[in-house]
Amino acid sequence: MAAATAETDESEEEEEPESARETAERQLERAAAQLDIDRNVVTRLSNPTQVHRVSVPMERDNGTVEVFTGYRAQHDSVRGPYKGGLRYHPGVTDEECVGLSMWMTWKCAVMDLPFGGAKGGIVVDPKSLSGEEKERLTRRFAQELRNVIGPTRDIPAPDMGTDAETMAWFMDAYSMQEGETIPGVVTGKPPVVGGSYGREEAPGQSVAIVAREVCKYYDRPLAETTVAVQGFGSVGANAARQLDDWGASVVAVSDVNGAIYDPDGLDTSDVRSHEEQPEAVTGYPGAEAITNADLLELDVDVLIPAAIGNVLTEANAGDVRADIVVEGANGPTTTAADEIFEERGVPVVPDILANAGGVTVSYFEWLQDINRRAWSLEEVNEELEAEMLTAWEDVRAAFDDHDATWRDAAYIVALRRLAEAHEARGLWP
C-alpha cells in the first residue's frame, strides 16, 4: 500500500500507473464474465455517453486573464440523471473523469439509487487560487456547463479541491442564469441554501458502517479490532472517529506529510483532520512518528486507504499485513494489487460500496430540494444506516452465492440492475 504522500520508493515510481478508466473497464469485464447478461450491454457500459470539454476563462486578481480546461464526463443515465463530483486538481484529465464516472454508475446501482454516473473538474491547483478567483472560476464553469447539467439531467457535487461553498456558488450561478432558485442542480451545499445535514460526514460514516459489518461477517469483534487509516481527511477522519466510538482501536493515521502510530490506540477526536488543521497529523504529540510506508506495513486487522487512487499497487500489495482492506478513497487498488490480495486471501471491500454514503446522502439532499422539505440530522443518519445495511446485505448475498471477491460481488449487484434497466428500455434506433 502507499499513502497520500510525496514519499514513494523507487519501485512505485517505476510502475506504470493504471488510469481510472483502465481499472474500471477491467473490473467491469471481470464481473461481466460471472453473469449471464447481454454482451451488448457490457459494450455500452464500456463507453461514456458524452464527455464535455470546455474552456473556462477567469480574470486573476491582478487583472490578467487565464484560460483553464474543464471536463464533464457523463457515463450512463439508464436509471436516472447523471450524478458525480467536480474536482479542482492539476491532474484532472478526460480519461480520469470517464473512469470515475463509470465508478459512479456502479456505485449508484449498488445502492439502488435512481442515478447514473458522471464526473468532472477543472485542471487547476486550487491552492494557487485566491478565494475570489476560485469563486469567479466556479461561476464561469457553471455557465460553461449549463446546457448539459440540471436537477433532472446531471447533478454535480463536491470532490477533491471543492467544497460546500463551491457548490453554493455553482448553484447560485446556474440559478441566476435560469431565472429561478434551483437548489437541486447540485448537492453538497450548505444546509442554509438547500444542503443536507450529514452530507460531509456521510462517506466516512458509510466506510465505518461497512467496516463494522465486514468485521462482524468474519467474526471479529470491534473491541478486538485494530485499524490503520491512510488519509485523515473528510473520509478518513470521520471513519476513524466513528470506529473509535464503536470500540475499535485506531492505531495509525496519516496525511501528506507522514503518519503517527500508537499500538495502544489513538484518541482520534484529539487528532486534527485535514479540514480542521491542514497537514497537522505529524505534529500530534504522544504518538510515534512513522513514514507512510511504515503505516502500510503495520500488522493491523483493518486497513482503510482513504485519500487518493492507485495507492495499493503490484509493488506494495505483498507487503500489506492487514487482514482486511476497506476502500475509503475512489479506486485506491489497482488491478494487479487486487489479484495479489485475492491470491493471498486478503478481503478487499470495494469503494463502490464502502464510501457510497456520500452519493446516498446526496440523493437525500436532492429529494429534500425537489420536495422543499428539510430532514433532521437524525433522519439522515437513520436513513443512511438503513440504506447501507440493505446494500451490504445485497453484496454479501452475491459474495456467498457466487464464491466471488467482495469487489466482484458488488459489481455483480450493480451490473445485474444496470443490465435489467438497459434491456427494459431497449436501444433507441
GIQUI-V443741 format. One record per residue. N is the residue number from 1. OMEGA is omega in whole degrees, -180 to 180 (999 if undefined). Layout:
BEGIN
n=N omega=OMEGA
n=N omega=OMEGA
END
This chain:
BEGIN
n=1 omega=172
n=2 omega=-179
n=3 omega=179
n=4 omega=-173
n=5 omega=176
n=6 omega=-179
n=7 omega=173
n=8 omega=175
n=9 omega=-174
n=10 omega=-178
n=11 omega=179
n=12 omega=-179
n=13 omega=-178
n=14 omega=-177
n=15 omega=179
n=16 omega=-178
n=17 omega=179
n=18 omega=-179
n=19 omega=178
n=20 omega=-180
n=21 omega=179
n=22 omega=179
n=23 omega=-178
n=24 omega=-179
n=25 omega=179
n=26 omega=178
n=27 omega=177
n=28 omega=-178
n=29 omega=-179
n=30 omega=-179
n=31 omega=-179
n=32 omega=-180
n=33 omega=-179
n=34 omega=-178
n=35 omega=176
n=36 omega=180
n=37 omega=-179
n=38 omega=-180
n=39 omega=179
n=40 omega=177
n=41 omega=178
n=42 omega=178
n=43 omega=179
n=44 omega=-179
n=45 omega=177
n=46 omega=-176
n=47 omega=176
n=48 omega=176
n=49 omega=-179
n=50 omega=170
n=51 omega=-178
n=52 omega=175
n=53 omega=-177
n=54 omega=171
n=55 omega=-176
n=56 omega=178
n=57 omega=-179
n=58 omega=178
n=59 omega=177
n=60 omega=-180
n=61 omega=-179
n=62 omega=177
n=63 omega=178
n=64 omega=179
n=65 omega=177
n=66 omega=-179
n=67 omega=180
n=68 omega=178
n=69 omega=179
n=70 omega=-179
n=71 omega=168
n=72 omega=177
n=73 omega=179
n=74 omega=-170
n=75 omega=-173
n=76 omega=-178
n=77 omega=-176
n=78 omega=-178
n=79 omega=-179
n=80 omega=-178
n=81 omega=174
n=82 omega=-179
n=83 omega=177
n=84 omega=-171
n=85 omega=171
n=86 omega=-179
n=87 omega=173
n=88 omega=-175
n=89 omega=-180
n=90 omega=-176
n=91 omega=-180
n=92 omega=175
n=93 omega=178
n=94 omega=-180
n=95 omega=177
n=96 omega=-179
n=97 omega=178
n=98 omega=-180
n=99 omega=-180
n=100 omega=177
n=101 omega=176
n=102 omega=178
n=103 omega=178
n=104 omega=176
n=105 omega=179
n=106 omega=-176
n=107 omega=180
n=108 omega=179
n=109 omega=177
n=110 omega=-179
n=111 omega=-179
n=112 omega=177
n=113 omega=-177
n=114 omega=180
n=115 omega=167
n=116 omega=-173
n=117 omega=175
n=118 omega=174
n=119 omega=-180
n=120 omega=179
n=121 omega=179
n=122 omega=178
n=123 omega=-178
n=124 omega=172
n=125 omega=-176
n=126 omega=178
n=127 omega=180
n=128 omega=-177
n=129 omega=168
n=130 omega=178
n=131 omega=-180
n=132 omega=179
n=133 omega=179
n=134 omega=179
n=135 omega=179
n=136 omega=179
n=137 omega=-179
n=138 omega=-179
n=139 omega=178
n=140 omega=177
n=141 omega=178
n=142 omega=179
n=143 omega=-178
n=144 omega=-179
n=145 omega=-168
n=146 omega=-176
n=147 omega=-177
n=148 omega=178
n=149 omega=179
n=150 omega=-174
n=151 omega=175
n=152 omega=-177
n=153 omega=-178
n=154 omega=-170
n=155 omega=179
n=156 omega=-180
n=157 omega=179
n=158 omega=177
n=159 omega=180
n=160 omega=176
n=161 omega=177
n=162 omega=-176
n=163 omega=-177
n=164 omega=179
n=165 omega=177
n=166 omega=-180
n=167 omega=177
n=168 omega=177
n=169 omega=-179
n=170 omega=179
n=171 omega=-179
n=172 omega=180
n=173 omega=178
n=174 omega=-178
n=175 omega=179
n=176 omega=180
n=177 omega=-179
n=178 omega=178
n=179 omega=176
n=180 omega=180
n=181 omega=-176
n=182 omega=-177
n=183 omega=-176
n=184 omega=180
n=185 omega=176
n=186 omega=171
n=187 omega=-176
n=188 omega=179
n=189 omega=170
n=190 omega=-179
n=191 omega=-177
n=192 omega=177
n=193 omega=173
n=194 omega=176
n=195 omega=-179
n=196 omega=170
n=197 omega=177
n=198 omega=-177
n=199 omega=-176
n=200 omega=-178
n=201 omega=-168
n=202 omega=-180
n=203 omega=177
n=204 omega=178
n=205 omega=-180
n=206 omega=175
n=207 omega=179
n=208 omega=180
n=209 omega=-179
n=210 omega=177
n=211 omega=178
n=212 omega=-177
n=213 omega=-180
n=214 omega=174
n=215 omega=177
n=216 omega=-180
n=217 omega=-179
n=218 omega=176
n=219 omega=177
n=220 omega=177
n=221 omega=-179
n=222 omega=-179
n=223 omega=180
n=224 omega=-174
n=225 omega=175
n=226 omega=-174
n=227 omega=170
n=228 omega=-176
n=229 omega=177
n=230 omega=-178
n=231 omega=-177
n=232 omega=177
n=233 omega=-176
n=234 omega=-178
n=235 omega=-175
n=236 omega=-178
n=237 omega=-179
n=238 omega=177
n=239 omega=-179
n=240 omega=-178
n=241 omega=178
n=242 omega=178
n=243 omega=176
n=244 omega=179
n=245 omega=-179
n=246 omega=174
n=247 omega=177
n=248 omega=179
n=249 omega=178
n=250 omega=-171
n=251 omega=-178
n=252 omega=173
n=253 omega=-178
n=254 omega=168
n=255 omega=-174
n=256 omega=-177
n=257 omega=-177
n=258 omega=-173
n=259 omega=173
n=260 omega=-174
n=261 omega=173
n=262 omega=-177
n=263 omega=178
n=264 omega=179
n=265 omega=178
n=266 omega=170
n=267 omega=-172
n=268 omega=178
n=269 omega=-179
n=270 omega=177
n=271 omega=-177
n=272 omega=177
n=273 omega=-180
n=274 omega=-180
n=275 omega=-178
n=276 omega=178
n=277 omega=-174
n=278 omega=174
n=279 omega=-176
n=280 omega=-173
n=281 omega=-175
n=282 omega=177
n=283 omega=-178
n=284 omega=-178
n=285 omega=173
n=286 omega=178
n=287 omega=180
n=288 omega=176
n=289 omega=178
n=290 omega=177
n=291 omega=175
n=292 omega=178
n=293 omega=178
n=294 omega=-180
n=295 omega=-176
n=296 omega=-178
n=297 omega=180
n=298 omega=178
n=299 omega=-178
n=300 omega=178
n=301 omega=-176
n=302 omega=173
n=303 omega=179
n=304 omega=172
n=305 omega=-169
n=306 omega=-178
n=307 omega=-174
n=308 omega=-179
n=309 omega=173
n=310 omega=176
n=311 omega=174
n=312 omega=-171
n=313 omega=176
n=314 omega=-176
n=315 omega=-174
n=316 omega=-176
n=317 omega=-180
n=318 omega=-180
n=319 omega=180
n=320 omega=-179
n=321 omega=176
n=322 omega=179
n=323 omega=-178
n=324 omega=174
n=325 omega=175
n=326 omega=-174
n=327 omega=176
n=328 omega=177
n=329 omega=174
n=330 omega=175
n=331 omega=-180
n=332 omega=-174
n=333 omega=177
n=334 omega=179
n=335 omega=-180
n=336 omega=178
n=337 omega=177
n=338 omega=-179
n=339 omega=178
n=340 omega=179
n=341 omega=179
n=342 omega=178
n=343 omega=-178
n=344 omega=-179
n=345 omega=179
n=346 omega=179
n=347 omega=176
n=348 omega=179
n=349 omega=-167
n=350 omega=178
n=351 omega=-174
n=352 omega=170
n=353 omega=-169
n=354 omega=-176
n=355 omega=-177
n=356 omega=176
n=357 omega=-180
n=358 omega=-179
n=359 omega=179
n=360 omega=178
n=361 omega=171
n=362 omega=175
n=363 omega=177
n=364 omega=180
n=365 omega=178
n=366 omega=177
n=367 omega=179
n=368 omega=-180
n=369 omega=-179
n=370 omega=-176
n=371 omega=-179
n=372 omega=179
n=373 omega=-177
n=374 omega=175
n=375 omega=174
n=376 omega=177
n=377 omega=179
n=378 omega=178
n=379 omega=-180
n=380 omega=-178
n=381 omega=178
n=382 omega=180
n=383 omega=179
n=384 omega=178
n=385 omega=-179
n=386 omega=-179
n=387 omega=-179
n=388 omega=179
n=389 omega=176
n=390 omega=179
n=391 omega=178
n=392 omega=-179
n=393 omega=177
n=394 omega=-179
n=395 omega=179
n=396 omega=179
n=397 omega=178
n=398 omega=178
n=399 omega=-179
n=400 omega=-175
n=401 omega=-174
n=402 omega=-177
n=403 omega=-173
n=404 omega=169
n=405 omega=179
n=406 omega=179
n=407 omega=178
n=408 omega=-179
n=409 omega=179
n=410 omega=178
n=411 omega=178
n=412 omega=178
n=413 omega=-177
n=414 omega=-176
n=415 omega=178
n=416 omega=-180
n=417 omega=-180
n=418 omega=180
n=419 omega=179
n=420 omega=-180
n=421 omega=179
n=422 omega=-180
n=423 omega=179
n=424 omega=-177
n=425 omega=-179
n=426 omega=-177
n=427 omega=178
n=428 omega=-174
n=429 omega=999
END
